């Protein structure tokens, strides 16, 4: 069952669906693609600056194109991705 909500990364309209793991759910966004997310990660994403979310959206778009399964984001994964992929960008979490 899909619900029409907002993408946790770019805030565009997206579909949310339940996965077989109760600790995560799936999101299908026309801009970012399809990915899985934990509830803690969604809270963490809400704390990111807009520019950090934009960089993460770009990273997810490239990862979705090469991945067989939708990528899973958890709160630690998001932090590692931003620090490793964009080391020269300023973030409030450094």
C-alpha positions in Angstrom: 0.0 0.0 0.0 1.4 3.4 -1.0 0.7 6.7 0.6 1.3 10.1 -1.1 3.6 12.0 1.2 6.8 14.1 0.8 10.3 12.8 0.0 12.4 12.8 3.1 15.4 14.2 1.1 14.1 16.8 -1.4 10.6 17.4 0.0 8.9 16.7 -3.4 5.7 14.6 -3.6 6.6 10.9 -3.2 5.1 7.5 -2.5 5.8 5.8 0.8 5.4 2.1 1.1 6.0 -0.6 3.8 8.9 -3.1 3.4 9.3 -6.5 4.9 11.4 -5.0 7.7 9.4 -3.1 10.2 12.3 -0.8 11.0 12.4 0.8 7.6 10.1 1.9 4.8 10.4 2.7 1.1 10.1 5.9 -0.7 9.6 6.4 -4.5 10.4 10.0 -5.5 10.4 11.3 -9.1 13.5 13.4 -8.3 15.6 11.2 -6.0 14.5 7.8 -7.1 13.6 4.8 -4.9 15.3 4.3 -1.6 14.7 2.8 1.9 14.8 4.8 5.0 14.7 4.2 8.8 12.5 6.4 11.0 15.6 7.7 12.9 17.1 8.7 9.5 14.0 10.7 8.6 14.4 12.6 11.9 18.1 13.2 11.1 17.3 14.4 7.6 14.9 17.0 9.1 18.0 18.5 10.9 20.1 18.9 7.8 20.6 22.2 6.0 18.9 22.6 2.6 22.2 22.5 0.8 23.2 19.2 2.6 19.8 17.6 1.6 20.5 18.7 -2.0 23.9 17.1 -2.0 22.5 14.0 -0.5 19.7 13.9 -3.2 22.4 14.1 -5.9 24.3 11.2 -4.2 21.1 9.1 -4.0 20.3 9.7 -7.6 23.7 8.4 -8.7 23.5 5.5 -6.3 20.0 4.5 -7.5 21.2 4.3 -11.1 23.9 1.8 -10.3 22.2 -0.2 -7.5 20.3 -3.4 -8.0 18.3 -2.9 -4.8 17.1 0.5 -3.4 19.8 1.9 -1.2 19.1 2.0 2.6 19.7 5.2 4.5 20.1 5.1 8.2 21.2 8.0 10.4 24.9 7.0 10.5 24.9 6.3 6.8 23.7 9.8 6.0 26.4 11.4 8.1 29.1 9.2 6.5 27.9 9.9 3.0 27.9 13.7 3.5 31.3 13.7 5.1 33.0 11.4 2.6 31.3 12.5 -0.6 31.4 16.2 0.1 34.4 16.9 2.4 34.8 20.5 1.3 31.3 21.5 2.0 30.4 23.2 5.3 27.9 21.3 7.4 26.5 22.2 10.8 27.4 18.7 12.0 31.2 19.1 11.8 
